[in-house]
Amino acid sequence: MSSVLLEISSLAKSFGGNQVLSKVNMKIEAGEIVGLLGPNGSGKSTLLNAASGFMAADAGRVCFGGIDIQTLPAEQIVSRGMARTFQLPSMPSKMSVLEVLMTAGSSQACVWRSLWPGKRDRQLDEELLAKARELLSALMLEPVKDLAASSLSGSQKKLLSIACALMKNPKFLMLDEPTAGVHPNLRRDIVKILRQINVERGITQLIVEHDMFFVREVCTRCVVLDRGEIVADCRPDDLIHHPRVIEAYLGQARVSVQTDREKSV
């Protein structure tokens, strides 16, 4: 039986005359933590949007767990075990942090009710509340659980968005720049959390990130996009020596200089 959880084939997307993704092919196996890197405008967020059902691709195929999900709406993709966060999470102003978490888990509760129709709603709600409290504690949000979600700091909103995704019991988690603008101390906590959910819960992850130190600490493999095409698929430690990665970030001139220097050594 194949261990491939997500398979993207010939995925393409353009906006007007701008080709953002060009026949992208990618496979992610169950249990991996894959970093998705690339310069600004390389198509990283567009790839996440197209793969998770938040945006329709122009061409190509997305298979999750061996099933083509390309035409499914986002909510059905979530119910199959894929969840994601956004780079700039927006939170409601009239709901507390706990209420936002409970709402995020309500769709999963509907799935539970369909699987176990004999279970009482009260029992399911109690289990949902217990899970929310567990995540509040794990993601250091317990002290702010009664505050309006919109009043949180940017870093806390990122943590809350991760908690909301985990409320859906995902098999696969997509994160869009989870540490951007986050305090270094909190960044270390996020590293620990993502490792923990991978090891203890077996959650496969695809993470868009610019922080190379974070990538080396968390990711088992890296995929690099440049102008809508995959230019590298390698281990994190191989990134700094990969000529196509150097070219994507620093330009062709830097590659030529490095190559000439290596030849002279």
C-alpha positions in Angstrom: 0.0 0.0 0.0 1.3 3.4 -1.0 2.4 5.8 1.8 1.9 8.9 -0.3 -0.6 11.1 1.4 -0.7 14.1 -1.0 0.1 13.9 -4.7 0.1 17.0 -6.9 0.3 16.4 -10.6 0.9 19.1 -13.3 -0.8 21.8 -11.2 -1.1 25.1 -13.0 -2.5 28.5 -12.1 -2.4 31.9 -13.7 -3.8 35.3 -13.0 -4.3 37.2 -16.2 -1.0 36.9 -18.1 0.9 36.0 -15.0 1.7 32.3 -14.8 2.0 31.7 -11.0 2.2 27.9 -11.0 3.5 25.9 -14.0 2.9 22.1 -14.1 3.9 21.6 -10.5 4.5 18.0 -9.4 4.9 17.0 -5.8 4.5 14.0 -3.5 4.4 14.0 0.3 4.4 10.8 2.2 2.6 10.2 5.5 4.7 11.3 8.5 6.8 13.8 6.6 7.3 17.5 7.5 8.0 19.2 4.3 9.2 22.8 4.0 7.9 24.8 1.0 10.3 27.6 0.2 10.9 30.2 -2.4 11.3 34.0 -3.0 8.3 36.3 -2.7 5.9 35.7 -5.6 7.2 32.2 -6.3 3.7 30.7 -5.9 3.9 29.2 -2.4 0.6 30.5 -1.0 -1.1 29.9 -4.4 0.0 26.2 -4.2 -1.4 25.9 -0.7 -4.7 27.5 -1.8 -5.1 25.3 -4.8 -4.2 22.1 -3.0 -6.6 22.8 -0.1 -9.6 23.8 -2.1 -9.5 27.5 -1.4 -8.7 28.3 -5.0 -9.5 26.5 -8.3 -6.4 25.5 -10.3 -6.5 26.0 -14.1 -5.1 22.5 -14.7 -3.7 19.5 -12.9 -4.7 17.1 -10.3 -4.6 16.9 -6.5 -5.0 13.6 -4.8 -5.3 13.2 -1.0 -5.2 9.7 0.5 -5.5 8.3 -3.1 -8.7 10.3 -3.9 -8.9 13.1 -6.4 -10.0 16.1 -4.4 -9.5 18.8 -7.1 -13.2 19.5 -7.5 -14.3 19.2 -3.9 -15.2 22.2 -1.9 -12.8 23.2 1.0 -15.1 22.0 3.7 -15.3 18.5 2.2 -11.5 18.4 1.9 -11.2 19.4 5.6 -13.6 16.6 6.6 -11.2 14.1 4.8 -8.4 15.1 7.1 -6.6 18.2 5.6 -6.5 21.4 7.5 -4.5 24.7 7.0 -3.6 28.0 8.4 -3.1 31.4 6.7 -0.3 33.8 6.8 -2.3 36.6 8.3 -5.1 35.0 10.3 -8.2 37.1 10.8 -10.2 36.5 14.0 -13.8 37.5 14.9 -14.2 40.4 17.3 -17.3 39.1 19.1 -16.1 35.7 20.0 -13.7 34.6 22.7 -10.7 32.5 22.1 -12.4 29.5 23.5 -15.6 30.1 21.5 -13.5 30.3 18.3 -11.9 27.0 19.1 -15.3 25.4 19.9 -16.6 26.7 16.6 -13.6 25.3 14.7 -14.3 21.9 16.2 -18.1 22.0 15.5 -17.7 20.6 12.0 -15.7 17.7 13.3 -18.4 17.1 15.9 -20.9 16.8 13.1 -18.7 14.1 11.6 -18.7 12.3 15.0 -22.5 12.5 15.2 -22.8 10.9 11.8 -20.4 8.1 12.8 -21.9 7.5 16.3 -25.6 8.5 16.1 -26.2 6.9 19.5 -23.9 9.3 21.3 -25.7 12.1 23.1 -25.0 15.7 21.9 -24.0 16.6 25.5 -21.3 13.9 25.6 -19.9 15.1 22.3 -19.9 18.7 23.4 -18.1 17.8 26.6 -15.5 15.9 24.6 -15.1 18.9 22.3 -14.7 21.3 25.3 -12.0 18.9 26.8 -10.1 18.9 23.5 -10.3 22.7 23.3 -9.0 23.1 26.8 -6.2 20.7 26.0 -5.1 22.7 23.0 -5.4 26.0 24.9 -2.9 24.6 27.4 -0.6 23.1 24.8 -0.4 26.3 22.8 -0.1 28.6 25.8 -3.5 30.3 25.2 -5.1 29.4 28.5 -4.6 32.8 30.1 -6.4 34.6 27.2 -9.2 32.0 26.6 -11.9 34.5 27.6 -10.5 37.5 25.6 -11.9 38.5 22.2 -10.0 36.6 19.6 -9.4 39.8 17.6 -7.7 41.4 20.6 -4.8 38.9 20.6 -1.3 39.8 19.4 -0.2 38.6 16.0 1.8 35.8 17.5 -1.1 34.6 19.6 -3.4 34.7 16.6 -1.0 32.4 14.8 -1.1 30.0 17.7 -4.9 30.2 17.8 -5.1 29.4 14.0 -2.9 26.3 14.6 -5.2 25.3 17.5 -8.3 25.7 15.3 -6.7 23.5 12.6 -5.9 20.8 15.2 -9.5 20.9 16.5 -10.4 19.2 13.2 -8.2 16.2 14.0 -6.3 16.5 10.7 -4.0 13.9 9.2 -2.4 16.6 7.1 -1.6 20.1 8.2 -0.6 23.0 5.9 0.9 26.1 7.6 1.5 29.4 5.9 4.5 31.1 7.5 3.7 30.1 11.1 6.7 32.0 12.6 6.6 35.3 10.6 6.6 38.2 13.0 6.7 35.8 16.0 8.9 36.6 19.1 12.0 34.3 19.2 10.9 32.7 22.4 7.5 31.8 21.0 9.2 30.6 17.8 11.0 27.9 19.9 7.7 26.9 21.3 6.1 26.5 17.9 9.1 24.4 16.8 8.4 22.1 19.8 4.7 21.9 19.1 5.0 21.0 15.4 7.6 18.3 16.2 5.4 17.0 19.0 2.2 16.7 16.9 4.2 15.0 14.2 5.7 12.4 16.5 2.8 11.8 18.9 -0.2 12.3 16.6 1.4 11.3 13.2 0.3 14.6 11.6 2.0 15.1 8.2 2.9 18.8 7.5 3.6 21.1 4.6 5.0 24.4 5.9 5.6 27.6 3.9 8.5 29.4 5.7 11.3 31.8 5.0 13.2 31.2 8.3 16.0 28.8 7.3 16.8 28.1 10.9 13.2 27.0 11.5 13.3 24.9 8.4 16.4 23.0 9.5 15.0 22.4 13.0 11.6 21.1 11.9 11.5 19.9 8.3 12.6 16.5 7.0 12.6 17.6 3.4 12.4 20.9 1.5 10.8 21.8 -1.8 11.8 25.1 -3.4 9.6 27.0 -5.8 10.9 29.7 -8.2 8.6 31.5 -10.6 6.0 28.8 -10.3 8.3 25.8 -10.9 10.0 23.4 -8.5 13.7 24.0 -8.7 14.8 21.8 -5.8 13.7 18.9 -3.7 16.3 18.1 -1.1 17.2 17.8 2.6 17.4 21.1 4.6 21.2 20.8 5.0 21.6 20.7 1.2 19.8 24.0 0.6 22.8 26.3 1.0 24.8 24.3 -1.6 22.1 23.8 -4.2 22.8 26.0 -7.3 19.2 26.4 -8.3 18.3 27.5 -4.8 21.1 30.0 -4.7 20.0 31.3 -8.1 16.4 31.6 -7.0 17.3 33.7 -3.9 20.4 35.6 -5.0 20.4 35.6 -8.8 22.5 34.0 -11.6 25.5 36.2 -10.9 25.9 34.8 -7.4 25.8 31.2 -8.8 28.5 32.0 -11.4 30.8 33.5 -8.8 30.3 30.6 -6.4 30.9 28.1 -9.2 34.1 29.8 -10.3 35.4 30.0 -6.7 34.7 26.2 -6.2 36.6 25.4 -9.4 39.6 27.3 -8.3 39.8 25.5 -4.9 
